[in-house]
């Protein structure tokens, strides 16, 4: 999430492709939870090359490359996702056939969630919608008065989401407000709920620039993290493992410079366990990319800097050219992989492999093209790569034998494992 100021609010734009991931048995199709079990960005559903393009769909173009691309939800044989064109789509997973389209009054830039009956998503028109998964008919909508560019969470008998500079809402599954938490400063809010605790909820009005662990049962904060000490502009989606919560931050610190910080906190007490500080790495790509422009583009990606937690490693892509893997216990570097161009997406770990996107080189007609790449999760070595029409804008969904993602050139891909 990012904290806005009046001077920067006009710069905020939204669209997001975000990862929805369910840790499940091999070759399960359903993929309904943002970044999977406890937000770890990992699935045991391993896939291996060769891959073929099952289908590729060109969506409605807006006359410019997309800043972000919404994530899919996969249930059964259907993919559900929203788009910057204001439409929410239901497509057949194997054929790409369009089952239905639901039109809203603004770009759809939230992270959707689905249950057995409905799919839930937010729009920049200020509404959150519940739409029947089979028919595409609206079940209800809830008007917040502010753009909804957040993750939508279905937890127990509640639907949770956040409006930009408005509130975090808790609704019943039929759209009735239960209660809300004031949110005067946070935009692009992503969070998860684990054992009735929200990680992270906007902080109390006495300290609105903070966030913390919020108990839904007691309607009280377990602990609050004062972000003034972190001094960052972007705060990533958190991942949980054991008694730790992992996240990262990013800020511009001057001409062509970013400050990147990686954290582990005790999830029950809020005490710092470790911190690793770094700056963005560019290599030769520095001459081809404008880091200041790229930083603002990355803020449209709700899974920007979200970690993948695999075994004893925490793996990050940070929008620069370096993929970093830390030892989860102490924050020391386990491995790093340097690319020639910046990463364009958060990682997904499937089996023992890391999948992520790379940007092309805009400064050279014959330079590197956007790619899907695969690294070894064990040591970071490059295993294979595949050129794409446009840069992948969020971590790919690994579902059954398919890899699913969208690009900034408005292409939606479904790749199939051939053997």
C-alpha positions in Angstrom: 0.0 0.0 0.0 1.1 3.6 -0.3 0.4 6.6 1.9 -0.8 9.6 -0.1 -0.2 13.3 0.4 -2.3 16.1 -1.2 0.6 16.8 -3.6 0.8 13.3 -4.9 -2.9 12.3 -5.0 -3.3 13.5 -8.6 -0.5 11.1 -9.6 -2.2 8.0 -8.3 -3.7 5.8 -11.0 -4.8 2.3 -10.8 -5.0 -0.9 -12.4 -3.5 -3.9 -11.1 -2.6 -7.3 -11.9 -2.1 -9.1 -8.8 -1.5 -12.7 -7.9 -4.2 -15.0 -6.6 -2.8 -18.2 -5.3 -4.1 -21.2 -3.4 -1.6 -23.7 -2.0 -3.2 -26.9 -3.1 -2.7 -30.4 -4.3 -1.1 -31.1 -7.7 -3.0 -29.9 -10.7 -5.9 -28.3 -8.8 -7.5 -25.6 -11.0 -9.0 -23.4 -8.3 -7.1 -20.2 -7.5 -9.0 -17.9 -5.4 -6.8 -16.4 -2.6 -4.5 -13.5 -3.2 -0.9 -14.8 -3.0 -2.0 -18.1 -1.6 -1.8 -19.6 1.8 -0.8 -16.9 4.3 0.2 -14.7 1.4 3.4 -16.7 0.6 3.2 -16.5 -3.2 3.9 -20.2 -3.4 2.1 -23.3 -4.7 3.1 -27.0 -4.6 1.5 -27.3 -8.1 4.7 -27.6 -10.1 4.8 -27.2 -13.8 7.6 -27.9 -16.2 8.5 -27.0 -19.9 7.8 -27.4 -22.7 4.9 -25.0 -22.7 2.6 -24.0 -25.5 0.2 -21.0 -25.8 -3.2 -22.5 -25.0 -4.7 -19.2 -26.1 -3.9 -15.5 -26.1 -6.6 -12.8 -26.1 -6.1 -9.1 -27.1 -8.4 -7.0 -24.9 -9.7 -3.6 -25.6 -6.8 -1.2 -25.9 -6.7 2.3 -24.3 -4.2 3.8 -26.7 -1.3 3.4 -24.4 0.5 0.6 -22.5 -1.3 -0.4 -19.4 0.2 0.6 -16.0 -1.1 -2.6 -14.4 -3.3 -5.6 -15.2 -5.9 -7.1 -12.9 -5.4 -10.6 -11.5 -7.5 -13.6 -12.4 -9.6 -15.8 -10.2 -9.8 -19.4 -11.4 -12.7 -21.6 -10.2 -13.4 -24.9 -12.0 -13.0 -24.2 -15.7 -13.6 -20.4 -15.6 -11.2 -17.4 -15.3 -12.6 -14.2 -13.8 -10.7 -10.9 -14.0 -11.3 -7.2 -14.3 -9.7 -4.7 -16.6 -8.7 -1.0 -17.0 -11.4 -0.8 -19.7 -14.1 -1.0 -16.9 -15.2 -4.6 -17.8 -15.1 -7.7 -15.6 -14.7 -10.9 -17.7 -15.6 -14.6 -17.3 -13.6 -16.7 -19.8 -13.4 -20.4 -20.3 -10.0 -21.6 -19.1 -9.3 -24.1 -21.9 -10.8 -22.3 -24.9 -10.8 -18.6 -24.0 -14.6 -18.4 -24.8 -16.2 -15.4 -23.2 -19.0 -16.6 -20.9 -20.1 -13.1 -19.9 -18.9 -9.5 -19.4 -20.0 -7.2 -16.6 -19.6 -3.4 -17.2 -18.8 -0.9 -14.4 -18.5 2.9 -14.4 -14.7 3.0 -14.1 -11.5 1.0 -14.4 -11.5 -2.2 -12.3 -8.3 -2.1 -10.3 -9.0 -4.3 -7.3 -7.9 -7.8 -6.4 -11.1 -9.9 -6.8 -12.1 -12.9 -4.7 -14.7 -15.7 -5.4 -16.8 -18.1 -3.4 -19.1 -20.9 -4.4 -21.8 -18.5 -5.6 -20.4 -15.0 -6.4 -17.3 -13.1 -7.5 -16.5 -9.9 -5.6 -14.5 -6.9 -7.0 -14.1 -3.2 -6.7 -14.1 -0.4 -9.3 -12.8 3.1 -9.5 -16.5 4.1 -9.8 -16.5 3.7 -6.0 -18.5 0.5 -5.8 -17.8 -3.0 -4.8 -19.8 -5.5 -6.7 -21.0 -9.1 -6.1 -21.8 -10.8 -9.4 -23.1 -14.3 -9.9 -20.3 -16.5 -11.2 -22.5 -18.5 -13.6 -24.8 -15.8 -15.0 -22.8 -12.6 -14.7 -25.8 -10.9 -13.1 -25.3 -8.4 -10.3 -26.3 -9.7 -6.8 -25.5 -6.4 -5.1 -23.2 -3.4 -5.0 -21.9 -1.3 -2.2 -21.1 2.4 -2.8 -18.1 3.7 -0.8 -17.8 7.1 -2.5 -14.1 6.6 -3.2 -12.2 4.4 -5.7 -11.7 0.8 -4.5 -8.2 -0.2 -5.5 -7.5 -2.9 -2.9 -7.5 -6.6 -2.3 -11.0 -8.0 -1.6 -11.0 -10.7 1.0 -13.7 -13.3 1.8 -13.1 -14.4 5.4 -15.7 -16.5 7.3 -19.0 -14.7 6.9 -17.4 -11.3 6.0 -16.2 -9.5 2.9 -13.4 -7.0 3.6 -11.9 -4.3 1.3 -10.5 -0.7 1.5 -11.4 2.4 -0.4 -8.7 4.9 -1.2 -8.5 7.5 1.5 -11.8 6.3 2.9 -12.4 3.3 5.1 -11.7 -0.4 5.4 -15.1 -2.0 5.2 -16.4 -5.3 6.7 -19.6 -6.4 5.0 -21.8 -9.5 5.2 -21.8 -11.8 2.1 -25.1 -10.1 1.1 -23.6 -6.6 1.1 -24.7 -5.3 4.5 -22.2 -3.2 6.4 -21.1 -4.7 9.7 -18.5 -2.1 10.7 -15.7 0.0 9.2 -12.2 1.2 10.1 -11.3 4.8 9.1 -8.6 5.0 6.4 -7.8 8.7 5.8 -4.4 8.3 4.1 -3.7 4.9 2.6 -4.2 4.0 -1.1 -3.7 0.7 -3.0 -4.3 -1.2 0.2 -3.5 -4.9 0.2 -3.9 -7.1 3.3 -4.7 -10.6 4.4 -6.6 -12.1 7.3 -5.2 -15.0 9.3 -6.8 -16.4 12.5 -9.1 -13.4 12.7 -6.3 -10.9 12.5 -5.9 -8.4 9.6 -2.3 -7.9 8.4 -2.2 -4.9 7.9 -5.1 -2.7 8.7 -4.9 1.2 8.5 -3.8 2.6 11.9 -6.0 4.4 14.4 -7.1 8.0 13.8 -4.7 9.1 16.5 -1.8 8.0 14.2 -3.3 7.6 10.7 0.0 7.2 9.0 0.5 3.9 10.8 -0.8 0.4 10.1 -1.0 -2.7 12.3 -2.4 -6.1 13.2 -6.1 -5.7 13.8 -8.3 -8.3 15.7 -11.7 -8.6 14.0 -13.3 -10.3 17.0 -12.2 -7.7 19.5 -12.2 -4.8 17.0 -8.9 -3.7 18.4 -5.2 -3.5 17.4 -2.9 -6.1 18.6 0.0 -3.9 17.7 0.6 -0.8 15.5 3.7 -0.1 13.4 4.6 3.6 13.2 5.7 4.0 9.6 7.6 7.3 10.4 10.5 5.1 11.6 10.5 3.2 8.2 10.4 6.5 6.2 9.1 4.9 3.0 6.4 5.7 0.4 5.4 2.1 -0.7 4.7 -0.8 1.7 4.2 -4.2 0.2 1.7 -6.9 0.8 2.8 -9.0 3.8 3.4 -12.7 3.9 3.2 -14.9 7.0 5.1 -18.0 8.0 5.3 -19.4 11.5 5.4 -16.5 13.9 6.9 -14.0 11.4 5.4 -11.5 9.0 7.6 -10.5 6.0 7.2 -7.3 3.8 9.3 -4.7 2.1 9.3 -0.9 1.4 10.4 1.4 -1.4 11.1 5.1 -1.8 12.7 7.4 -4.2 15.8 9.0 -2.6 17.0 11.3 -5.3 17.8 11.4 -9.0 17.6 7.9 -10.4 17.8 6.3 -6.9 15.5 4.1 -4.9 15.8 2.9 -1.3 14.7 -0.7 -0.8 14.2 -2.2 2.6 13.2 -5.8 3.6 11.7 -6.7 7.0 10.7 -9.5 9.3 8.5 -8.8 12.3 7.1 -11.0 15.0 3.4 -11.3 13.9 2.0 -11.4 17.5 4.1 -8.7 19.2 5.2 -6.4 16.3 8.8 -6.6 17.3 11.5 -6.3 14.6 13.3 -9.6 13.9 15.5 -8.4 11.0 16.0 -5.7 8.4 18.0 -5.6 5.2 18.7 -2.2 3.5 19.7 -1.9 -0.1 19.4 0.5 -3.1 18.1 -0.3 -6.6 20.5 -2.0 -9.0 20.3 -1.0 -12.7 23.4 -2.2 -14.5 23.4 -1.2 -18.2 19.6 -0.8 -18.0 20.2 2.6 -16.3 20.8 4.3 -19.7 17.5 2.9 -21.1 15.0 3.3 -18.2 13.8 6.4 -16.3 13.9 5.1 -12.7 11.6 8.0 -11.5 8.9 7.1 -14.1 9.3 3.4 -13.4 8.9 3.9 -9.7 5.5 5.6 -10.2 4.4 2.9 -12.6 5.3 0.2 -10.0 3.0 1.9 -7.5 0.0 0.8 -9.7 0.9 -2.9 -9.1 -0.8 -4.1 -5.9 1.7 -6.9 -5.6 4.8 -4.7 -6.1 7.6 -6.0 -3.8 5.3 -8.7 -2.4 7.5 -11.6 -1.2 7.4 -15.3 -2.0 8.2 -17.4 1.1 9.5 -20.8 0.1 11.0 -23.2 2.7 13.6 -21.2 4.5 13.9 -18.4 1.9 12.1 -15.1 1.3 12.3 -14.1 -2.4 11.7 -10.6 -3.8 11.6 -8.8 -7.1 11.7 -5.1 -6.5 11.3 -3.5 -9.9 15.0 -3.1 -10.4 17.2 -5.6 -12.2 18.1 -7.8 -9.1 16.2 -10.7 -7.7 17.0 -11.2 -4.0 16.6 -14.3 -1.8 17.0 -13.9 1.9 17.4 -16.5 4.7 14.1 -16.3 6.5 15.6 -16.6 10.0 18.2 -13.8 9.9 17.8 -11.8 6.7 21.2 -12.7 5.3 21.5 -13.0 1.5 21.0 -16.6 0.2 21.3 -15.9 -3.5 20.9 -13.1 -6.0 20.3 -13.0 -9.8 21.1 -10.0 -11.9 19.2 -9.3 -15.2 20.0 -6.8 -17.9 16.5 -5.2 -17.6 14.2 -4.5 -14.7 11.7 -7.1 -13.4 8.1 -6.3 -14.2 6.2 -8.6 -11.8 6.2 -10.1 -8.4 7.4 -13.8 -8.2 5.4 -17.0 -8.0 7.1 -20.1 -6.7 5.7 -23.4 -8.1 7.4 -26.6 -7.0 11.1 -25.5 -6.7 11.0 -22.8 -9.5 10.5 -19.1 -9.5 8.4 -17.5 -12.2 8.4 -13.8 -12.9 8.3 -11.2 -15.7 11.0 -9.0 -17.3 10.5 -5.7 -19.1 11.8 -5.1 -22.6 14.4 -2.5 -23.4 12.6 0.7 -24.7 15.9 2.3 -25.7 16.8 -0.2 -28.4 14.8 -1.5 -31.3 17.0 -4.6 -31.3 17.3 -4.9 -27.6 15.8 -7.4 -25.1 12.1 -8.2 -25.4 9.7 -8.6 -22.5 9.9 -12.1 -21.1 8.5 -14.7 -18.8 11.6 -16.2 -17.0 12.1 -19.2 -14.7 14.8 -19.4 -12.0 15.7 -22.2 -9.6 14.3 -21.4 -6.2 17.3 -23.2 -4.6 20.1 -21.1 -6.1 18.6 -18.5 -8.4 20.1 -19.9 -11.7 18.2 -19.2 -14.9 16.4 -22.3 -16.2 14.4 -21.0 -19.2 12.8 -17.9 -20.7 10.0 -17.1 -23.1 9.4 -13.8 -25.1 6.0 -12.1 -24.6 3.9 -9.4 -26.3 4.3 -6.8 -23.6 5.6 -6.9 -20.1 3.9 -9.2 -17.6 2.4 -6.9 -14.9 1.9 -9.2 -11.9 3.0 -12.5 -10.6 1.7 -15.3 -12.9 -1.1 -17.6 -11.7 0.0 -21.3 -11.7 -3.2 -23.3 -11.8 -3.4 -27.0 -12.8 -1.2 -27.3 -15.9 -1.6 -23.7 -16.9 0.3 -20.4 -16.3 -2.0 -17.4 -16.6 -1.1 -13.7 -16.7 -1.7 -10.4 -18.6 0.7 -7.8 -20.1 1.0 -4.1 -20.6 0.1 -4.5 -24.2 -3.4 -5.7 -23.2 -2.7 -9.4 -23.9 -4.1 -12.1 -21.7 -2.1 -15.3 -21.8 -2.9 -18.9 -20.9 0.1 -21.2 -21.3 -0.3 -25.0 -21.1 2.2 -27.6 -19.9 2.5 -29.9 -22.9 3.7 -33.1 -21.2 
